[in-house]
Structures are given as C-alpha cells and as structure tokens.
Amino acid sequence: MAAALHFGGAKTTLSVVSRDYFLPPSVLPQKLRFAGSVASNNKLYGPLRFCYISRALKVNCEAVNVDVLEKKVTENVSFASGGNRITCVMKFGGSSVASAERMREVADLILSFPNERPVIVLSAMGKTTNKLLLAGEKAVSCGFLNVSSIDELRFIKDLHIRTANELGVDESIIEKHLEDLEQLLKGISMMREFTPRTKDYIVSFGECMSTRIFAAYLNNKGFKARQYDAFEIGFITTDDFTNAEILEATYPAVAKRLYDDWTSDPAIPIVTGFLGKGWRTGAVTTLGRGGSDLTATVIGKSLGLREIQVWKDVDGVLTCDPNIYEHAHSVPYLTFDEAAELAYFGAQVLHPHSIKPAREGEIPVRVKNSYNRSAPGTLITKSTITSKAVLTSIVLKRNVTTLDIVSTRMLGSLGFLAKVFSIFADLGISVDVVATSEVSISMTLDPSKFWDRELIQQELDNLVEELEKIAIVNLLQRRSIVSLIGNVKRSSLILEKAFCVLRNLGVNVQMISQGASKVNISLVVGDDEAEKCVRALHSAFFEGGHPKA
C-alpha cells in the first residue's frame, strides 16, 4: 500500500516509520480530514492511535476510506504513553528562582511530585530583566570605556556566578553569555541607541542563564535534565519587538522538537520563558512582561498535557491586591473567561494572553505558591464551579486616561464610530473600556499600550486635535478602573450593592461598562479614591459587610 502521513506539516512515507503518535482528547473527530482507499468499519476513538505495522497503516475510524491522514488544524501531540508520558508544565517566576537557595527549594518542590513528568519553564532570576534593561539604557550614554563599570552589569555577573558556585555548578556554562552581554553593551555604547530589537536580545540573557544553571544543578543531583532556549525549539512569533505574539506554526514545531527528544533520550526539559523568534527577521523576541506564563500554556497546548501549573509568590489568584487590602484571600476556582478578564484589567498573577492556549486546549491551569506549597491555590477551568459568591475578585487598574467625545452628528448617522476608532488606529493607540449613548462616547486608553511610549503628551495632543475635527472632546487624566469580576448574570444585585458602597464613601462613578464576556463590570473613579473603593467593596462582597442605604 502506498500511503503517507501528513502530521504537523511534514509528509512521511509509511514504509520508513515505526512510531506511535497520540492525539489528546482535544482533537475532535471533526477536526480531522481523511482521504484515500483503505476502508475500516471500526469506530473512531479519542485519542486516536495510529499504528504502523510493517507497511500497513492501522487507523480506527468509522466507515472512512483512508490513504492519507491530514491534520486540518495544528493541534497537540502527546509525548508518550504509560508512566513515562510527560504529564504537565510547571512554570516558575523570577522570585521563585531569585537565588541559589530558592533554586534548591524549587528543585526539591519539583522532585517532591514523583508521579509527575514535567516540562519546566523558568523566568530570569529575580530582578535580572530590569537590571538588563537599565544596563542597556546606561550604555547609550556612558561611553565605550565605561561599560565594564556599569553597576547593573556587575550585579548580573556577581549574581549568576555566585549562584552557580553555591549550587556546585561549573560557572563556565554561563561565561560565554556574560562575555556576549558585555560585548553587546559595548556595541550599544558605540551606536548610542537602544532599539526595541536590541532590548529583546539583551533581556534574553536572563532566561538563558537561569535555565542553564538550573538544568546543570538537576543533573548534578542525578536527575537528567536538558536545557532549551525557546527561540531554538519552535517558538515562532511576530516581529513586534518587546510585545510579540505567538504564531500558530509554533504549536507543531514545539511538539515535534520536545517529542522527538523525549522519545529518543528522556530528560526533564528546562525551557526559557518569555522568549521567541521573529518569523521574518529570525531575531530574538519577547512576549511582553510576564510572558513566561504564555510560554507555559503554549507548551501545554502543544503537547496536550494534563495540567499547566503556574507557581508564583502568592497563594493563587486573590480576591484583590493584598498590597491594597490585607484581608484579600485566594479564589479556589475560576473560569477561563474570568481569569482572562482579571489578567487584562490588572491582576498580576497571569499574563493577559496566557489564557488563550489553555482555553483552546481545554487544559486546566493551576496557580500555586512556591513559598507555600501546601496552599490549595486556584484552579482555572472551562466550566464554572457552583458557588454562592456573587463576585470572584476585584481588580484595580491605575493611571488611566478617559476621553469623553460628544457630537450630535451621532444621531441617526452611519459610520461615526468607525471614524472615531480609525483615528485611534492611525495613531496606534489602544482603547480599553468603552461606553456609548445617543450623542456621546466615553472610553479609556489602555496604559499598557500607551504610557510606555515616548512623547506621551505630543501623542495625546495629536489625538485630541484629530478628534476635535468631528466632535467636542474632554480629556481627563489620573483615573482608575475598578473591575468587578464574577457572576455578572446577577449584575443588578452587584450594581445595587456597589453603588450603595460607593455612595456611602462619597465617591462619584465617572463611567460604567459591562463587557460582552458577561463576567466583568468596570467602574471608572478618580485615582485618589480608587484604593478606598477596593477596600470597601471587598468588605461588602467578601466579608459579609452590609453597606448602609
């Protein structure tokens, strides 16, 4: 029989292949396309198993002629079957690997789960990313001869060499990176510029060194580990430096590389978080702050794993920021929609884009505390867990600018909103919350996409100037968004209680919006009133407080 298998974009003749592939339950029958002339009356099972016996292809399917199996969409490939199968991803942030002592604790934590076969995703050590960026900024103006004396460079060298020595790891594994880092800084000093592309390259040194040290430490302890740079194993992104997006080609590429290595020579994969490779330039890119969470969920989806574990320095997702209100407590369960809204509106526990791969792969995400492993943490799943709680969490997003756009030309006219948003698109400014009426539009500007830009005031002036050609514009700065995340199907009860609380505080709500996701109500208030609003709302919704009418 002449037949071929199309898998992850690669065509393989059956006569030379003798390997079992396993597709996870997320690959539904309707996502597969069959064609050819090999018939079977067996039923289609999930996960499907393709067995190559001599020159024959054995496929369980339902009255389908099979000669070629072609994946219609890029999906997951599980590692292997039985007890040796990789089971989960464990991601650890910078604070979890900030020192030799913390790395020992993380290694002990990983090894305390003997039934797990994890892929490990690590961030850079502690504040390394910030130090690298600051070193780059200083290199622009310090002069070529002074690069070696940059304080941040000295700090980074000392931290990583000391950590390697304390862990009994040969420091030669990071010497080349430290040398290359200093040469890069000298290049920046000569060019007198620090471009977004260079920023992405320089911060990549943090993850590249932390993963090499950690993998070497595990090997020294007798647990075979293998280090991977994400940009070398298939993490393909857009070329939007400092905030790149993962492309679909990433999933089959990552699955193939990790699968092949695991089946040929099993070792614990230690992968750099936060990094990718631009598909046009081939240059190192980063996924935005907190992007290691996204690295973990992409790997989880690629491999069809059982669970994605995100280990942080807090007890899971909390009911509010504990720095604002000390009585915040962990939320045991969240849906993917709730987690996405929390991340977008300012919760620091997960990267805003990290939920999407987990949701698509229907893979649970468990957020736990590496400092307090006995804490149950938060489990994020597709379906909601029955709860009597009206709210899940309260999130605060500070430093927001609001725009009120008023024009009677909106009445009965076509395309007015399109004109307004085309102005934002032309200027490259992202809009956050939007509320409309018959003759006005109120909106907030997303600070994560706007306030890091240069020439802030000039951009604002340009925006107002363009909008004033079609409407009256009122710009208000120093505002905050208080987002109420939870069971918004009970929005009347939530709003009644929230407005009663805020009225008692004497706080005027300047804007209100309920998103299409039906899990979020956003209230815009003044920056100076925001924290007391969060504390009062938390008391009312989570601690049995009853606001007075």
N, C-alpha and C positions, 0 to 999 in steps of 0.2 A: 504494500500500500504506500503510495506516495502522498505524504501529508506533511504539514508544517504547523508549528505553534507560534502564534503572534502573542507575545507577552511583554508588557512594558515597553512596546515599541521595537522589540527585537524578534526577528523571524528565525526559528531554529528547526532544522530537519529532524524528524523523529528518530532516524536511524542512529544518530550520534548522541542522543540524550537519554540518560537513565537517572532521572531525579524526580522526586515527588514535589509538587507545588500545592500549597494550601491557601485557599482564599478564605478570609474571615467572613462571619455571618453578615457583615455589612454589604457584601457583594451579592445583591439580589439577582434572581434569575433574569429579570427584565433588563439588567444591565449588561448581559452577555449576548453576543450575536454569533450564531452558528451558520456554517455553510459547507456543502460537500456531499459525500455519498456513503458515509458509514452510518448504518442505522442501529438503533438500540431501542428496546421497549422498556428499559428501566426508567425509574423516576429520577427527577433532578433533586439532588440533595445539597444542603448548605451546611458547612462549607463544602464546595465541590472538591473532588480529588481526581487529579489526572495522573494515571499510572502508565508508564511506558514499559511494556513487556516485549522484549526483542524489538521487532519493527512495528508493533501494533500500538495503537492509541486506545486506551480504555477510558471512556467518558460515560458517566451516569447522566442520562438526560431522558426526556420524555418525548418519544416518537420524533426525534430530530435527526436529520442526516448530518453527519459530522465529518469533515475532512480537515477544515481549518477552524481553530478556535481563535477569535479575535476579541480582545477587550475593547469595548466601545468607549469606556471611560478609564482614566487612570485610577487604580484602586490599590488596596493594601495587599502585601504579600507577607504572610506569617513566616517566622524564622524556621521552625521545625516542629515536629510533633512530639508528644510524650513529655517526659520530665525535663528534657533538655531544651524545650522551647523557651525563647525569650518571652517573658510574661508582662513586663511593664517598663515604663520610663520613670526614672527618678531624677528630678531637677533640683539643683541646689544653688541658691543665690550667693551673692558676694559675701554677705555677712556670715553665711554658713561655712565658707572656706577662707575666712579672713586671716588665718594664722595656721601655724603648724598644729597647734592644739586643736583647733576647730577641724582641720582636715583629718586628724586622728579620730575625732568624735564622729565625723561623717562616715569615715571608713567603717568604724565599728557599727554605726547605725545600719549601713548597707548590708554588712555581713551578718547582722542580727536577724535577717529575714532569709533563712536557709532555703525556703521553698520558692523564693523569687529568683528570676534570671533577668536582671535589669539592664537597660541601657542607661548610662549616667550622663546627664547634661550639666555642665558647670559654667558658672559665670566667672568673671575675673575676681581676684582676691580683693576683698574689702573695698576701699576707695580707689583702686587702681585706675579704673576708667576715668574718673575725674582728674586724677593726677596726670595721666597721659595727655588729656586734652589741655590741661593747664601748662604742661611742659611744651606742648606744641605752640600754644599762644606766646609763651615767653621766648621760644626760639626765634620767632619772627623778628624780634627787636633786640635780642641780647647780643648778637654778633657771633660769628663762627667760632672764635677762640674761646668764648664763654659758655658754649653749650654744655661741656662736661661738668660745669659747676652749677647747672640748674638744680635747685633743691628737689624738685619733683622727680627728676631723673635719678638722683642719688637715693631718694626714698624708695623708688621702684626697684632699683638694683639691690639695695640692702634688704628689702622685704623678701624678695624672691630667693636670693642667695641664702639668707638666714633660714627661711622656711625649708629649703631643700636640705640644708645641713642638719637642722633639727629633726627632720624626718629620716635622716640617713640616706638621702638620695644624692646621687652624683650630680653636682651643680653643672657639669658640662652639658646636660640636656637642655639647659636654658641659656648657656653662654652665647650661642650664636644669635639668639633672639635679642639679648641685651646689647650685643655689638651692633646688630642691624638697627635697633631702636636708636642708639646714639648716632649712627650714620644718617638715619632718617631725619633726626632733629638738626643735624648739621646741614642737610640739604634744605630743610625749611628755612634755616637762618640765611642761607645763601640766596634763596629765591625770594625771601621776605614776603611769603604768603602762605596761608594755611587753608587750603581749599577743602570743601566737603569730602572730596575723594581722598585727600590725604588724612583727614580726620578719621575716616573709616579705617584706613590702613593702620594708623597709629594705635587706635584703641583695640585693634585685633590682637595686639601683642599680649594684652592682659589675659584673655581666654586661652590663647595658645600656650602661655607659660603655666597657668594654673592647672590645665588639664594634663600637661606633660609631667608636672611634679606629682600630681595625684595618681596618675597611672603608674608611674615609677614606684611610688610608695606601696600601692597594692601589690605590684609584682614582688617587691622586697618582702612583703608579708606572706608570700606564697600563693597569692590569688592572681591568676593570669589576667592581665588587663591589656587593652590596646587603645592607644590614643588616636583620635580623629579630629582633623580640622574640618568643620562643617563645609567650608568653601571648596574642599577637595573631595567630598563624598556625594556631591549632587545637589547641594542647596543652591538652587538657581533663582535669581531674583531680578527685579527691575533694576535699572541703573540710577535709581533715586537715592543718591548717597545720603547717609545718616537716617534715612527712613524708608528703606527698600521694602518691596512687597514680594512675598514668595510666589513663584510661578508654578503652574500645575506640573510642569516637567520634573519638578523636584521629587514628587512622591515615588514614581517608579525608579528614578535614579538612586535615591537613598535606600529604597527597599532592596534593590539589586546588590548594591555595594555591601550593606550590612549583612544581608542574607548569605551572599557568597562567602564572605569572610567567616561568618559564624559556622556555616556548614563545613567548611574546609579546615578551620582551625579555631575552635571556640575560645573566646576570651571576652571579658567584660568590656563592652565598648564605652569609652570615655570621650564624649563629644563636646566640642566648644559650642557654647550657646551664643545667640546674638548675631552670628556671622553668616554671610552668604557670598555668592559670586555673581556679579552683574552679567546678564546674558549677552549683552553687546560688547562691553569693554573687557570682560574677564577679570575685572578688578574686585578686590575685597569690598563688600558692602556690609552695612549693619541694619538691623531690623527695628531700630528705634529703642529708646530706653526701656529696659525690662524685656527685651526681645528674646531672652533665653527661655521664657515661658512659651513663646511661639515655636522655638526650636523643638522643645519637648513635645508639644501637641502635634507638630508636623511629623516627627518620628513615630509617635503613637499611631497616627492615621496611616502612615506609610506601611507600617508593619502589622496593622490590625491587632494591636496589643490589648490585653485585658483591662489595663488601667494606666492612667497618667498621674503620677504623684508629683506635686509641686511643694517642695519643702522650703518654708520661709522662716522668719524670726518672730512670727505671731501665731496664735492658736487658730489658724484658718481665717476665713472671711469673718469680719466682725460687724456688729450692728451699727457701729460708727467708728470714726477715727479715735483711737484711745488717747491720742495726744490732745484731743479736744475735750473728751469726756471719759474719765477714768472708769466709769461703770459699763463701758462697752464690753460685750461678750460675744463669743463665737456663734455663728449661724450653722446649725448642723447640716442643713440641706439647702441646695439652690438648684434652680433650673438653669440651662444654658442661657436662656434669654435674660434671666435675672443677673447672672454673672456678667454677661456682655454689657448690660446697662451699667452695672456697678463699675466695671473697668473703664468704660467710656467716660463716665461722669466723675472720675477722680479717685476711686478706690485703688490703693497702691498694691493690692495683693496679686493681681494678674494683669498681663499685658492686654490692651483692648482687643487686639487681633487674634489672641491665642485661643479664644473660644471656638472660632470658626472650624478649624480642622477637627477638633474633638466632637463638635456637634455633627459635622458631616460624617465622621466615622462612628458616631454613636458610642464613643469611648468615655467612660466616667473619668472625671478629674477629681482627685482628692488633694485638698490643700491642708498641709500639716506643718507643725512647728518642729524644726530640727533641734531647738533648745529644750523642747518639752514633748518628747516622742509619745508619751502616754496620753496626751490630749487627743480627743477624737477628731478634731479638725472639722473640715467642711467637705461634703461630698456633692459634686456638681454633676447632674444627670439630665437626660432629656425630659423625663416626666417629673412632675412635682410630687413631693411627699405631702400627704394630707396634714395640714397644720391649721390651728385656730388663729395663728398670728395674722394680723392684718398687714403688717409691714415685715419685710425681711431685713432691710438695712436703710440707713440714712447716709447719704454721701454729700460732701461739700466740695465744690469746685470754685476756687478763688480767682481773683484778678481777671474778671470777665468784663468786657465792654458790651453795652447794649446799644442798639440803634432803633429809633422809632422813625418810621417812614410813613408820612401822611400825604395822601393825594386823593382828591375827589375824582381824578381820572380813572381810579379803580372801578368806580360804579359802572357796571354793565359793559366794561371794556374787555377785550380779548388780548392776552399776551402781556399784561402789565407785570405780573410776577416774573415772567420769562425775561423781561427787560431788566428787572432789578437783579435777578440772580446771574444774568450774563455779565453784569458789571463786576460782581464778586469773582466770577470765573476768570474774567480778563485780567484782574489784578492778583489772582492766585490766592484769594483769602477764603478760608473755610468758615461756613456758618454752622452754628451749634444748634441752639433751640430756636424755634420759630412759632409765632402766634399771629393770626391774621383776623381782621374784621372787615367790614364793608369798605372802609376808606383808609385803613392803616395796616402796616406790617411792623411787628416788633420781633427783633432777633438778637441773638448774642453771637459774638465772634469767638471761635474756638481758640483759646490761648495757646494750646499745644502746637497749633499750626501757624500762629501769627506772632506771638510775643517774642519768639526766639529770633525773629528776623531783624536785620539791620534797618535803619531808617524808619523806625516804627511810626513816628509822628508824621513823617512825609507820606507814608502809605495811607495813614488814616485821613490825612488832608485830601489826598487824591481820591479816596473812596467817597468822602463826603461831597467833594466837588462834582464828581460824576453823578451821584445820586440826586443832588440838588437840581440837576437839569430836568428831572422828571417828577420831583416831589419835595416836600418840606422835610428836612432831616434834623433829628435831635439825637446827639451822641452823648452817652453817659458812661463814664468810666468808674472803676472801683466798685464793681458789683460782684455778687457771688450767686451761684446756682446751688440751691438746696434740693437734692433729688430724693424723693421717697420711693423706694424700690419695694415691690411686693405684690399683693393681690389687688391689682387696680380694678378688678371686676367689682370691688367694693369701694370704688372711687368716691362715691357720695359720702360714705362714712369717713374715709380718710380725709377728704377736704373739710368736712364739717369739724372734725377734731383738730386738724392742723390749723385752720383759720381761728378757731377758738383759742388755741395756744398762742398764736402769734398776736391776736388781738389783745390778750392779757399782757403780752410783752410790750405792746405799743409799737409793733413792727408793721410797716406798710409793705405788702407784697406788690412789687412793681410789674411783675409779669408771671403768667402761669401757662404751662404747656403740658399736655398729655400725649406721649408718643404713640405711634401705631403699634408698638410692641405690646401695649396694654399692661406693662409691668412697671411703668415709671411715670411719676408726676413730678414736674420740675417747677420750683418756685424761685424767682429772682428777687433778692433782697440786697441791701447795702452791705459792703464788705465789713463795716464796723459792727454790724448786727448779726452776722452770719453764725458765729460760734455760739452765741447765747441761744439762737434759734435751734441749732442742732441739739444742744443740751436739753432744752425744754421739750422739744419734740421727742427725744429719746425717752425722757422721763414719762411722758404721756403715753407713748405707744408700747414701750418695752418694760416699764417698771410699775405699771398699774396706776400711774398718775392720772388724775381726772381734772382736766382744766376747768376752771370756773367759767360759767357763762357770763 
